[in-house]
């Protein structure tokens, strides 16, 4: 008894009919959803009315330590 080969399987290297349509629909839907996500995330990531706080935070449990705030 030999090992099975890919060429002997029924659906190896075949995308025909309904199966092909489903695969293409999933790929196209994924690309559209990704494009919409990128557009929305880049549109709403700009903050024009940001309130600036100080650039140094002073913490003093064991003395004064200056920590820069980004």
OpenMM code with the backbone's topology and positions (N, CA, C; nanometers):
from openmm import Vec3, app, unit

residues = "UNK UNK UNK UNK UNK UNK UNK UNK UNK UNK UNK UNK UNK UNK UNK UNK UNK UNK UNK UNK UNK UNK UNK UNK UNK UNK UNK UNK UNK UNK UNK UNK UNK UNK UNK UNK UNK UNK UNK UNK UNK UNK UNK UNK UNK UNK UNK UNK UNK UNK UNK UNK UNK UNK UNK UNK UNK UNK UNK UNK UNK UNK UNK UNK UNK UNK UNK UNK UNK UNK".split()
positions = [
    Vec3(0.0843, -0.1171, 0.0000),
    Vec3(0.0000, 0.0000, 0.0000),
    Vec3(0.0889, 0.1234, 0.0000),
    Vec3(0.0694, 0.2083, -0.0969),
    Vec3(0.1533, 0.3278, -0.1073),
    Vec3(0.0829, 0.4463, -0.0403),
    Vec3(0.1592, 0.5512, -0.0183),
    Vec3(0.1035, 0.6718, 0.0420),
    Vec3(0.0150, 0.7443, -0.0592),
    Vec3(-0.0863, 0.8157, -0.0123),
    Vec3(-0.1736, 0.8888, -0.1048),
    Vec3(-0.0988, 1.0059, -0.1690),
    Vec3(-0.1333, 1.0307, -0.2940),
    Vec3(-0.0728, 1.1423, -0.3659),
    Vec3(-0.1781, 1.2505, -0.3845),
    Vec3(-0.1314, 1.3757, -0.3934),
    Vec3(-0.2241, 1.4867, -0.4127),
    Vec3(-0.2999, 1.4744, -0.5445),
    Vec3(-0.2340, 1.4242, -0.6464),
    Vec3(-0.2975, 1.4124, -0.7768),
    Vec3(-0.4135, 1.3136, -0.7757),
    Vec3(-0.4127, 1.2200, -0.6814),
    Vec3(-0.5181, 1.1201, -0.6731),
    Vec3(-0.6424, 1.1705, -0.6010),
    Vec3(-0.6318, 1.2804, -0.5303),
    Vec3(-0.7471, 1.3348, -0.4576),
    Vec3(-0.8411, 1.4040, -0.5550),
    Vec3(-0.9696, 1.3980, -0.5241),
    Vec3(-1.0719, 1.4504, -0.6147),
    Vec3(-1.0654, 1.6012, -0.6347),
    Vec3(-1.0404, 1.6764, -0.5277),
    Vec3(-1.0465, 1.8215, -0.5404),
    Vec3(-0.9084, 1.8884, -0.5383),
    Vec3(-0.8051, 1.8154, -0.5731),
    Vec3(-0.6724, 1.8747, -0.5791),
    Vec3(-0.6609, 1.9650, -0.7013),
    Vec3(-0.6176, 2.0883, -0.6786),
    Vec3(-0.5902, 2.1847, -0.7849),
    Vec3(-0.7126, 2.2122, -0.8718),
    Vec3(-0.8299, 2.2105, -0.8098),
    Vec3(-0.9505, 2.2415, -0.8863),
    Vec3(-1.0378, 2.3373, -0.8080),
    Vec3(-1.0677, 2.4470, -0.8669),
    Vec3(-1.1687, 2.5386, -0.8156),
    Vec3(-1.2640, 2.5618, -0.9310),
    Vec3(-1.3727, 2.4913, -0.9294),
    Vec3(-1.4680, 2.5011, -1.0393),
    Vec3(-1.6070, 2.5286, -0.9853),
    Vec3(-1.6855, 2.5977, -1.0632),
    Vec3(-1.8261, 2.6182, -1.0325),
    Vec3(-1.8491, 2.6997, -0.9071),
    Vec3(-1.9355, 2.6476, -0.8229),
    Vec3(-1.9784, 2.7180, -0.7017),
    Vec3(-1.8634, 2.7387, -0.6032),
    Vec3(-1.7748, 2.6409, -0.5945),
    Vec3(-1.6609, 2.6505, -0.5038),
    Vec3(-1.5728, 2.7691, -0.5420),
    Vec3(-1.5481, 2.7890, -0.6684),
    Vec3(-1.4662, 2.9004, -0.7169),
    Vec3(-1.5320, 3.0338, -0.6855),
    Vec3(-1.6650, 3.0416, -0.7034),
    Vec3(-1.7379, 3.1646, -0.6758),
    Vec3(-1.7323, 3.2006, -0.5270),
    Vec3(-1.7437, 3.1003, -0.4423),
    Vec3(-1.7392, 3.1243, -0.2983),
    Vec3(-1.6015, 3.1743, -0.2569),
    Vec3(-1.4970, 3.1119, -0.3076),
    Vec3(-1.3605, 3.1534, -0.2728),
    Vec3(-1.3353, 3.2959, -0.3207),
    Vec3(-1.3743, 3.3284, -0.4425),
    Vec3(-1.3554, 3.4643, -0.4934),
    Vec3(-1.4381, 3.5651, -0.4144),
    Vec3(-1.5585, 3.5293, -0.3757),
    Vec3(-1.6425, 3.6197, -0.2963),
    Vec3(-1.5806, 3.6478, -0.1600),
    Vec3(-1.5238, 3.5456, -0.0973),
    Vec3(-1.4594, 3.5646, 0.0334),
    Vec3(-1.3366, 3.6543, 0.0199),
    Vec3(-1.2568, 3.6332, -0.0825),
    Vec3(-1.1372, 3.7159, -0.1036),
    Vec3(-1.1764, 3.8606, -0.1308),
    Vec3(-1.2738, 3.8833, -0.2175),
    Vec3(-1.3157, 4.0196, -0.2506),
    Vec3(-1.3788, 4.0878, -0.1289),
    Vec3(-1.4605, 4.0162, -0.0536),
    Vec3(-1.5209, 4.0736, 0.0667),
    Vec3(-1.4145, 4.1111, 0.1690),
    Vec3(-1.3136, 4.0265, 0.1845),
    Vec3(-1.2049, 4.0559, 0.2781),
    Vec3(-1.1276, 4.1806, 0.2365),
    Vec3(-1.1015, 4.1943, 0.1078),
    Vec3(-1.0310, 4.3133, 0.0597),
    Vec3(-1.1136, 4.4396, 0.0789),
    Vec3(-1.2438, 4.4310, 0.0544),
    Vec3(-1.3302, 4.5481, 0.0731),
    Vec3(-1.3384, 4.5868, 0.2206),
    Vec3(-1.3550, 4.4904, 0.3075),
    Vec3(-1.3610, 4.5189, 0.4510),
    Vec3(-1.2285, 4.5786, 0.4987),
    Vec3(-1.1169, 4.5270, 0.4509),
    Vec3(-0.9867, 4.5823, 0.4883),
    Vec3(-0.9689, 4.7249, 0.4404),
    Vec3(-1.0133, 4.7544, 0.3180),
    Vec3(-1.0021, 4.8901, 0.2643),
    Vec3(-1.0891, 4.9865, 0.3439),
    Vec3(-1.2098, 4.9455, 0.3796),
    Vec3(-1.2979, 5.0309, 0.4601),
    Vec3(-1.2364, 5.0541, 0.5978),
    Vec3(-1.1808, 4.9508, 0.6578),
    Vec3(-1.1172, 4.9649, 0.7888),
    Vec3(-1.0000, 5.0625, 0.7836),
    Vec3(-0.9160, 5.0515, 0.6828),
    Vec3(-0.8014, 5.1422, 0.6696),
    Vec3(-0.8490, 5.2855, 0.6489),
    Vec3(-0.9509, 5.3053, 0.5652),
    Vec3(-1.0037, 5.4390, 0.5406),
    Vec3(-1.0599, 5.5009, 0.6685),
    Vec3(-1.1404, 5.4249, 0.7417),
    Vec3(-1.2013, 5.4768, 0.8639),
    Vec3(-1.0965, 5.5035, 0.9710),
    Vec3(-1.0022, 5.4134, 0.9883),
    Vec3(-0.9007, 5.4332, 1.0914),
    Vec3(-0.8097, 5.5512, 1.0599),
    Vec3(-0.7816, 5.5746, 0.9322),
    Vec3(-0.6972, 5.6901, 0.8991),
    Vec3(-0.7768, 5.8199, 0.9051),
    Vec3(-0.9064, 5.8147, 0.8810),
    Vec3(-0.9887, 5.9348, 0.8868),
    Vec3(-1.0108, 5.9831, 1.0295),
    Vec3(-1.0258, 5.8929, 1.1231),
    Vec3(-1.0574, 5.9302, 1.2604),
    Vec3(-0.9370, 5.9271, 1.3537),
    Vec3(-0.8172, 5.9090, 1.3023),
    Vec3(-0.7008, 5.9047, 1.3895),
    Vec3(-0.6398, 6.0426, 1.4119),
    Vec3(-0.6817, 6.1437, 1.3362),
    Vec3(-0.6281, 6.2790, 1.3501),
    Vec3(-0.7075, 6.3520, 1.4579),
    Vec3(-0.6348, 6.4029, 1.5578),
    Vec3(-0.6986, 6.4761, 1.6663),
    Vec3(-0.6523, 6.6203, 1.6581),
    Vec3(-0.7447, 6.7103, 1.6196),
    Vec3(-0.7090, 6.8514, 1.6074),
    Vec3(-0.7294, 6.9283, 1.7367),
    Vec3(-0.8184, 6.8829, 1.8217),
    Vec3(-0.8494, 6.9591, 1.9427),
    Vec3(-0.7894, 6.8951, 2.0681),
    Vec3(-0.6701, 6.8462, 2.0573),
    Vec3(-0.6017, 6.7819, 2.1682),
    Vec3(-0.5607, 6.8870, 2.2702),
    Vec3(-0.5769, 6.8578, 2.3966),
    Vec3(-0.5356, 6.9483, 2.5037),
    Vec3(-0.3988, 6.9028, 2.5513),
    Vec3(-0.3024, 6.9911, 2.5394),
    Vec3(-0.1664, 6.9576, 2.5809),
    Vec3(-0.1560, 6.9640, 2.7334),
    Vec3(-0.0944, 6.8641, 2.7891),
    Vec3(-0.0636, 6.8665, 2.9322),
    Vec3(0.0845, 6.8937, 2.9459),
    Vec3(0.1338, 6.8939, 3.0646),
    Vec3(0.2757, 6.9199, 3.0864),
    Vec3(0.3628, 6.8131, 3.0259),
    Vec3(0.4866, 6.8449, 3.0050),
    Vec3(0.5777, 6.7476, 2.9469),
    Vec3(0.6545, 6.6703, 3.0535),
    Vec3(0.6403, 6.7113, 3.1803),
    Vec3(0.7119, 6.6422, 3.2871),
    Vec3(0.6137, 6.6080, 3.3983),
    Vec3(0.6156, 6.4843, 3.4418),
    Vec3(0.5335, 6.4375, 3.5517),
    Vec3(0.6247, 6.4169, 3.6703),
    Vec3(0.5904, 6.4804, 3.7820),
    Vec3(0.6752, 6.4677, 3.9013),
    Vec3(0.6150, 6.3650, 3.9956),
    Vec3(0.6938, 6.2644, 4.0289),
    Vec3(0.6530, 6.1590, 4.1208),
    Vec3(0.7470, 6.1654, 4.2396),
    Vec3(0.6915, 6.1682, 4.3605),
    Vec3(0.7808, 6.1878, 4.4740),
    Vec3(0.7562, 6.0930, 4.5914),
    Vec3(0.7479, 5.9635, 4.5712),
    Vec3(0.7424, 5.8767, 4.6886),
    Vec3(0.8795, 5.8614, 4.7540),
    Vec3(0.9861, 5.8626, 4.6764),
    Vec3(1.1226, 5.8500, 4.7306),
    Vec3(1.2077, 5.9638, 4.6759),
    Vec3(1.1579, 6.0816, 4.6814),
    Vec3(1.2303, 6.1933, 4.6226),
    Vec3(1.1587, 6.2363, 4.4966),
    Vec3(1.2170, 6.3267, 4.4234),
    Vec3(1.1545, 6.3791, 4.3015),
    Vec3(1.2175, 6.3118, 4.1806),
    Vec3(1.1337, 6.2541, 4.0969),
    Vec3(1.1792, 6.1897, 3.9755),
    Vec3(1.1045, 6.2549, 3.8595),
    Vec3(1.1777, 6.3030, 3.7626),
    Vec3(1.1149, 6.3625, 3.6454),
    Vec3(1.0958, 6.2581, 3.5375),
    Vec3(0.9715, 6.2363, 3.4971),
    Vec3(0.9397, 6.1388, 3.3924),
    Vec3(0.8800, 6.2138, 3.2751),
    Vec3(0.9425, 6.2096, 3.1593),
    Vec3(0.8834, 6.2790, 3.0435),
    Vec3(0.7565, 6.2097, 2.9990),
    Vec3(0.6558, 6.2895, 2.9662),
    Vec3(0.5278, 6.2381, 2.9188),
    Vec3(0.5195, 6.2602, 2.7698),
    Vec3(0.4818, 6.1583, 2.6963),
    Vec3(0.4741, 6.1731, 2.5511),
    Vec3(0.3439, 6.2336, 2.5103),
] * unit.nanometer
topology = app.Topology()
chain = topology.addChain("A")
for resn in residues:
    res = topology.addResidue(resn, chain)
    for name in ("N", "CA", "C"):
        topology.addAtom(name, app.Element.getBySymbol(name[0]), res)
